[in-house]
């Protein structure tokens, strides 16, 4: 039996809202800092990618804009619970770029359509790892914001699309799905059992009717995922990671 106190502390941190306030610097100047203030996690961010100029080819960066699901705190979380997918890789390098764009942090459901979640949706229990082209872009039909399939970044709609077109996703994102053979294994690796998918692996619907209660229903699903992770084989490693930054005290 796992230590109940340890599981409870991990569960609580998984649900703490995250604020990402500044970039941590690059290479030898990189200073990662993670702390807890008034039941919020404050984290630096390494992610600040470079892009080639279309005319000169010279690399440049857009003005820094923090992104909680790519914060240093979130990246450390991904590297623990997604170790089987990452095979020892980091999420970003010390120059702020993706190591592999098929493994990028993403928010499961954003608050754009659900303002009642705005103060608490940026938490680890609402973050996962997806190919950048699915989770962080909107330029193809298979993204979480797909206009063709009216996904609107809702988890139930995206999971339904993924389940119905699983072979298509496997072909498009072969590196990511190399070790995820079935929808069932996708559910397992993301700790979605009972949270977004029931015992028969039917997707739990919550966005058919968007009203004042939808935010509350969704947050219950987020809490279910936090409970799954806090009772998983990763709880000891997560507790050690959180305690490294004195977050469980």
C-alpha positions, -999 to 999 in steps of 0.1 A, spaced: 0 0 0 13 34 -9 19 60 17 -15 78 20 0 110 31 25 110 2 -3 103 -23 -24 131 -7 4 156 -10 12 147 -46 -26 150 -54 -27 185 -39 4 197 -59 -11 183 -91 -41 206 -87 -22 237 -77 -25 266 -103 8 274 -119 21 309 -127 50 312 -151 65 346 -146 99 348 -164 124 331 -186 152 313 -168 181 322 -192 200 299 -216 229 275 -213 254 284 -185 232 314 -175 201 292 -171 186 295 -136 155 273 -130 134 284 -100 102 268 -88 85 278 -55 51 278 -38 34 310 -29 -1 312 -15 -11 277 -28 2 286 -63 33 272 -80 56 299 -94 80 286 -121 105 298 -146 104 287 -182 132 275 -205 110 271 -236 116 301 -260 121 287 -295 140 301 -324 126 305 -359 145 311 -392 137 344 -409 120 337 -442 142 361 -461 176 359 -444 174 325 -428 188 340 -396 173 326 -365 153 349 -342 129 347 -313 95 364 -309 91 385 -277 90 361 -247 55 350 -236 52 326 -208 33 293 -213 24 274 -181 22 240 -199 58 244 -210 71 259 -178 101 243 -162 79 228 -135 56 212 -161 85 198 -182 100 181 -151 65 165 -145 63 152 -181 98 137 -179 87 116 -150 52 103 -160 60 100 -197 94 84 -193 82 53 -214 75 76 -243 105 99 -240 132 72 -237 154 95 -216 149 126 -238 143 160 -223 113 182 -235 134 212 -244 171 218 -246 191 245 -228 187 268 -258 150 268 -253 140 246 -283 121 214 -285 143 183 -284 116 165 -305 84 183 -317 64 151 -313 67 155 -276 54 188 -265 35 200 -234 -1 209 -238 -32 219 -218 -59 193 -220 -89 217 -219 -83 255 -219 -106 280 -202 -114 300 -234 -149 285 -235 -152 279 -197 -144 311 -177 -153 293 -145 -121 274 -148 -99 304 -155 -82 305 -120 -75 268 -117 -71 251 -151 -33 257 -154 -23 228 -132 -3 196 -139 -35 175 -137 -47 193 -168 -14 190 -187 -2 162 -210 22 154 -237 12 155 -274 29 161 -308 32 199 -312 12 196 -344 -18 183 -325 -17 203 -293 1 235 -300 -10 244 -336 -42 249 -354 -32 245 -390 -45 210 -398 -77 190 -394 -64 167 -366 -55 193 -339 -73 199 -306 -86 231 -321 -97 216 -354 -124 237 -371 -133 209 -395 -144 187 -365 -155 215 -342 -131 203 -314 -126 238 -298 -100 223 -274 -125 202 -255 -110 169 -243 -141 148 -249 -144 160 -285 -107 154 -292 -107 120 -276 -137 110 -296 -119 121 -328 -87 103 -318 -106 71 -310 -125 71 -343 -93 78 -363 -66 62 -343 -48 46 -373 -47 79 -390 -30 95 -360 -5 67 -358 5 72 -394 8 110 -391 27 110 -358 47 77 -359 74 87 -334 48 96 -307 26 66 -313 55 41 -317 48 27 -282 10 35 -281 -6 8 -302 -43 12 -293 -67 37 -279 -67 17 -246 -29 21 -243 -33 59 -250 -58 61 -221 -34 42 -198 -3 62 -205 -22 95 -200 -39 83 -168 -74 90 -182 -92 59 -168 -124 70 -150 -114 106 -156 -123 111 -193 -129 75 -203 -151 49 -185 -145 12 -178 -156 3 -214 -133 29 -228 -162 51 -239 -153 88 -238 -172 107 -211 -190 136 -227 -192 169 -209 -193 196 -237 -225 187 -255 -242 216 -237 -220 244 -225 -236 261 -195 -227 274 -161 -222 239 -147 -198 227 -174 -167 241 -157 -176 223 -125 -181 190 -143 -148 193 -161 -129 202 -129 -142 170 -114 -126 151 -143 -94 170 -138 -94 159 -101 -100 123 -112 -69 124 -133 -49 139 -104 -62 110 -82 -50 85 -109 -15 100 -111 -12 103 -73 -19 66 -70 3 55 -99 38 39 -100 52 75 -104 40 88 -70 74 83 -52 93 100 -80 68 128 -82 69 133 -44 107 135 -46 105 160 -75 80 182 -57 99 181 -25 131 191 -43 114 225 -45 98 222 -11 63 221 -25 48 194 -2 57 213 31 
